């Protein structure tokens, strides 16, 4: 969604924004902040999967491959505060 929180789901950009705003409330100018991750970012952004051992990581692309793709609902995937 932005530089601090990433969502996944089989949805249009507008549907992703609507789901985010339903969760957190309206945020003016959000449409300007939303972007899809590039291939380079998918392959270089670390996903920390064990909060007790931050040395354990995989790339966002690797984690996405493990997610349940049968659920098309827009949902939280990762964030800087989690």
MOZIRA-V29193 format. One record per residue. RES is the residue in one letter. PSI is psi in degrees with one decimal (* if undefined). OMEGA is omega in degrees with one decimal (NA if undefined). NEAR is the number of other C-alpha atoms within 12 Angstrom. Layout:
BEGIN
RES/PSI/OMEGA/NEAR
RES/PSI/OMEGA/NEAR
END
This chain:
BEGIN
X/-43.5/178.6/31
X/-160.4/-177.1/22
X/-2.3/-177.5/19
X/-17.4/-175.6/16
X/136.3/-178.7/23
X/135.6/179.1/31
X/156.0/176.2/34
X/164.3/177.4/35
X/156.4/179.1/26
X/80.7/-174.0/18
X/159.7/174.2/20
X/167.0/177.1/18
X/-43.4/-179.9/22
X/-39.7/178.3/18
X/-37.0/177.6/22
X/-44.7/179.2/29
X/-43.8/179.9/33
X/-41.8/179.2/24
X/-41.9/178.0/24
X/-46.0/-178.8/30
X/-31.6/175.2/20
X/-37.1/-179.8/14
X/-42.8/-171.0/15
X/-8.3/-177.0/13
X/166.1/-178.7/12
X/143.5/175.1/14
X/113.4/-176.6/16
X/138.6/177.7/10
X/7.8/-176.8/11
X/-33.7/-178.9/21
X/-28.8/-179.7/19
X/-16.1/-177.0/15
X/-21.0/-173.5/17
X/133.6/176.3/24
X/152.7/174.6/22
X/145.8/178.5/22
X/138.4/176.4/20
X/166.5/176.0/12
X/-40.2/179.1/12
X/-43.3/179.4/13
X/-37.1/176.7/18
X/-34.3/-177.0/20
X/-10.0/-176.6/18
X/-17.3/-179.0/17
X/124.1/-178.0/24
X/139.4/173.6/24
X/115.2/-179.9/29
X/110.2/-173.2/23
X/-1.0/177.3/22
X/102.6/-176.5/13
X/-16.2/178.6/13
X/-13.9/179.2/9
X/91.4/-175.4/9
X/0.3/173.8/13
X/-12.5/179.4/12
X/108.8/-178.8/13
X/162.7/167.2/20
X/166.4/179.0/21
X/162.8/175.2/22
X/-40.6/-179.2/29
X/-42.5/179.4/23
X/-41.5/179.6/19
X/-40.0/178.5/23
X/-34.9/179.0/24
X/-23.3/-179.0/13
X/-11.8/-176.8/15
X/158.7/178.2/19
X/106.1/-178.4/16
X/4.0/174.7/16
X/-12.3/179.2/11
X/103.1/-177.1/12
X/-4.0/-175.9/16
X/130.8/174.1/20
X/133.1/-176.8/28
X/160.6/178.6/28
X/138.8/178.5/24
X/-47.6/-177.8/27
X/157.1/177.9/25
X/161.4/-178.8/21
X/-17.4/-178.0/16
X/5.8/-175.4/11
X/*/NA/15
END
